[in-house]
């Protein structure tokens, strides 16, 4: 995992826009790369949890920082 990359999405966009950005990253990422989503949208936590379950990726952590939810996702399955 030492070669894993971390991608940051810091956005106040609605869940669907954030999810679209995640899929764009996932399509070019490698297994074990990490996506960190920072968002003010509380609904993003549940939506991304569902997305992880459906795609077999892993939501590693959810925290808050400066009034935003910080969601850490590890990509454990290839895109497509």
BELLINHU-V124768 format. One record per backbone hydrogen bond with DSSP energy under -0.5 kcal/mol. NH is the residue of the N-H (numbers start at 1). CO is the residue of the C=O. E is the energy in kcal/mol with one decimal. If there is no record, write none. Layout:
nh=NH co=CO e=E
nh=NH co=CO e=E
This chain:
nh=4 co=1 e=-1.9
nh=7 co=34 e=-3.1
nh=9 co=36 e=-3.2
nh=10 co=8 e=-0.6
nh=11 co=9 e=-0.7
nh=11 co=38 e=-2.7
nh=17 co=14 e=-0.8
nh=18 co=14 e=-2.0
nh=19 co=15 e=-3.0
nh=20 co=16 e=-1.9
nh=21 co=17 e=-2.0
nh=22 co=18 e=-2.1
nh=23 co=19 e=-2.4
nh=24 co=20 e=-2.0
nh=25 co=21 e=-2.0
nh=26 co=22 e=-3.1
nh=27 co=23 e=-2.3
nh=28 co=24 e=-0.5
nh=28 co=25 e=-1.6
nh=29 co=25 e=-0.7
nh=29 co=26 e=-0.9
nh=32 co=75 e=-4.0
nh=33 co=30 e=-2.0
nh=34 co=5 e=-3.1
nh=35 co=73 e=-2.9
nh=36 co=7 e=-3.3
nh=37 co=35 e=-0.6
nh=37 co=71 e=-2.9
nh=38 co=9 e=-3.6
nh=38 co=36 e=-0.5
nh=39 co=37 e=-0.6
nh=39 co=69 e=-2.4
nh=40 co=11 e=-0.6
nh=42 co=40 e=-0.8
nh=44 co=41 e=-1.3
nh=45 co=42 e=-1.5
nh=46 co=42 e=-0.7
nh=47 co=43 e=-2.3
nh=48 co=44 e=-2.9
nh=49 co=45 e=-1.8
nh=50 co=46 e=-2.4
nh=51 co=47 e=-2.4
nh=52 co=48 e=-2.4
nh=53 co=49 e=-1.9
nh=54 co=50 e=-2.5
nh=55 co=51 e=-2.0
nh=56 co=52 e=-1.1
nh=57 co=52 e=-1.5
nh=58 co=74 e=-2.5
nh=59 co=57 e=-0.5
nh=60 co=58 e=-0.9
nh=60 co=72 e=-2.3
nh=61 co=72 e=-1.3
nh=63 co=70 e=-2.2
nh=65 co=68 e=-2.6
nh=68 co=65 e=-1.7
nh=69 co=39 e=-3.5
nh=70 co=63 e=-3.3
nh=71 co=37 e=-3.0
nh=71 co=69 e=-0.6
nh=72 co=61 e=-2.9
nh=72 co=70 e=-0.5
nh=73 co=35 e=-3.0
nh=73 co=71 e=-0.6
nh=74 co=58 e=-3.3
nh=75 co=33 e=-3.0
nh=75 co=73 e=-0.5
nh=76 co=74 e=-0.8
